[in-house]
Amino acid sequence: MRSAFEAWAQREGHIVRRREDKPEEYLVFETQRRWVIWQAALAHGAKAAADAPSKFAKDGAAPAIAQDEAAVRNRVLNEVLDAFSELDETAGMEGVLKVIQGLKKKQKAEAEKV
C-alpha cells in the first residue's frame, strides 16, 4: 500500500523522503498529510466493500466491474473527497484526524441503521 502511495506521490511531484527519527512518517508535512488521507480513503473503501461482499467476491467467475459496483466506488470516493474538501490548509494533522473520525462515525451510524 505504501509503495503505491509513494509511486503516486512522486508522479504528483511530492517529496517521499521519510524522517530518520521516525521512518514511518514523511519528512514533508504535505506528504504526511496526503498519506493519512490515502489510508483513510482505503479504509473507507474497504468498509464499503465489506458491506457488499457479493459484489466484491473473488470467486472464479468475477465479471468486469458491474455498474452498481462502480457506483459504490464512486460514492465512496466522493464521500472522502467531500469530507476532505471542507478542510482548510491551516487545520493541520488535527483537522485530518477530525475528518477521519467523522467518516468513521458516519460509517458506524449507517451500520447501526441496517
N, C-alpha and C positions, 0 to 999 in steps of 0.2 A: 504494500500500500504506500509506504513512504517513497519507494523508488518511482512509482507512478506519479506521485505528487511532485517529486523533485524534477522529474523529466518535464512535467507541465510547467513548473515554476521557471525552469531555465529557459524554456521556449518563450515564456512571457517576459523574460528579462529580469527575474528576481534572483537575488544572491542566495544560494542554498548552503553557504558555509555555516557550519554548526559551531556552537560555543565550545571552547576547550574545557571549561569547568563543568558544563552541563551538556554533554553531547546529544541529549535528546531534544535540545532546544536550538533554534536557529539564531545566528548572530544578529541578523537584521530583524527588527520588530515586525515590519510588514510581512515578511516571510513567515515568521512565527504565527502571526495573526491569521494568515491565509491557511496555514497548516491546521490550526484549530478549526477553522471554518470547514476545511476539506473533511476532517474527521467527523464533524457534526453532520455534514451532508451525507456521508456514507452511513453513519449510524441511523440517521433518519430514513434513508432509503432501505436499509436492512430491516427496519421495523415495518415499513410498508410491504416489503417482500414477505415477511413473516406473517403478516395479516392476510395475505393471499397466496398461501403455499402452492395451490394447484396451478396458479398462473406462472410460477417461477420454478416449478419442479424440474429436476434434471434427469427425468427418465428418458429412455431411448428415443422416443418419437417426439422430440421437442420441436414444435413448429417455429417458424420465424416469429419475430415479435408481433404478437397479436395487437389489435387496435386498443383493446382495453388495458393491456399491459403497458403500452406506450402512454396511454392516458394516465395511468398510475405513476409512471416515471416522471411525466411532465408535471403532474400535480405536486409530487414530492419536491422536484427541483424548484418549482415556482414558490412553494411554501418556504423553502430555505432561502431563496433569493429575496423574497419579500421581507422575511424576518431580518436579514442582514442589511437590506437596503435602507431600513429605518435607522440604522446605527450610524452615528456621526464619527468622524475621524478622531475626535478628542476623547471618545469613550474608552479607548484602550482595551486591554485584555479583560477588564472587568465588564465592559459592555458586551464583548463577545461571549463571555461566560453567561451573562444575563440572557442573551438571546438563545443560547443553547439550553439553558434551564427552562426558558419559556417554551421552546419546542418540545422538550421532554414533558412538561406539564400538559401541553396540548395533546400529545400522544396518549398520556395516561388518562386524561379526561375522555378522549374519544374511545379508548379501550374499555373504560368503565361503562360507557353508554351501550356498548354492544353486549 
